[in-house]
């Protein structure tokens, strides 16, 4: 593979977090995280009620080099010791992606090392390998990140089979849009989950879309509409019932995710479930999946909470694990780049065909 060890610097800038991290990989074994730095733009976007793409891009420009210096300092590694540079090519916001891609490829050219394009969702998919309890292949993955909710069979790096996905709103979108209906702040999903802790999840009977559809697909648009309809029906009484409605909304989303995850494990005959993506940090989801795992004998794996949201560590890790399977080598020298805001998963080895 060109050398016995690789130090890979990873950049993530797909949306509203700027992440830089350094990992070290040997030809075999789980790569080791050496240093990481992250800046979240939540405070900047809060006044607008959501991410403003142009502001996001400008902030990435301001943050990326200081974060690079911080990650390298934490690792105790000089820039010239970096063997490769990885970056998120997509999906994400075009302008934001261009910042990370441009800096990464410029650094790679200056250092005369490979520049490795990484799919954002593959980073999330492999992020549980950063945890102390790293999974082993094969496993079923529940990927719940932003606008994506998917179940996949994962037999190895680059060997993914799609089992089911959302046909409209994803779980994260259902959280955020329901939070907006309730007048909660940005980011909506975490705000709704915090409020839900004070409410009664059985206070309202909300739909569980596609719960018994017989397939592994998801649909949360109808739930969002039901929350909106109920909020309007409550009228002035909504203020006193917000916590209950938040709890009922969260319970509906989590019930569907847990039910479909169980169905995917049964369909594949596997007993190992990996949960990745921002929604994977939800306490109710973790609690219910933990109960199901104890009941049915599953092994359950998550990334550490710090690695559930967007971060550079997962990008560097994904590049490192691809190096281990020979997807690229230290001889590669290609520094021209583009970004793919709607990059399909099939482009990194996932099959568009459904399979069990």
C-alpha angles and dihedrals in degrees: 000000000000099000139022097241136022130205107202124191112207130201126197120185105141098128134341103339126075110207132179125176142162124219131180121216134190120200088265135026132043113311115248124236110229102175142346140185129188138183122193121205094204094115092050095050097040094088089057096048092236145018116312104205098210092049090047092054094049092050092050088056091053095046108037101079097043089048090050090053090048094050092049092046091051089051093046090229127132119230093243089060092064112112099193141002123222128193141178109261094180177065102004143072110335097223093045092048091051092060095057094039093049095049093043095050093044090052092046091052092048091050093040092233133126121282110215122201113214131195110237093223093050086056090056091043093056097036094099086071086073090065127092088244098053116185127237127222134295108047144136114251125208104200112193108169126143108299093000130088113167142153117213139176108230117198096167143322106320093005104106131148121196112232101173142337142182116286093200130350117019124224092259091051091050089054093047097043093046089050089054090052088054092050094244124155131259127305087044102191097060090041091054092048092051091050091046090063087069096049142074112254090202094053093097131030104230124176123261099212117219091355091141099024093122092235135079099249125119134217125182103162092092091052091053089051091049091053091050092048092049093047091053091047091053091052112168090002090066093085092062093043100044095106092050093048091047090051092048091049093050091047092053093051094045094047090057094046093050094045094050092045090054091048091051092052091048092048094050097039090231124132102199122089125189118195118197139167134057096297087056087078091064109122097214091050092050092047095050094044088049091053091048092048091053091047098047102030099248126155109231125202133185134171113249109276090254090061098046094087125055113300143153094243093070091050094050089044094052091050090048094050090048089052089053091058093045099254089137136001139212088258093067113108113175116137102165108104146183133181129234112207090184100033108164119230090234088073091070097047104283115134119235087208117094114235140165 
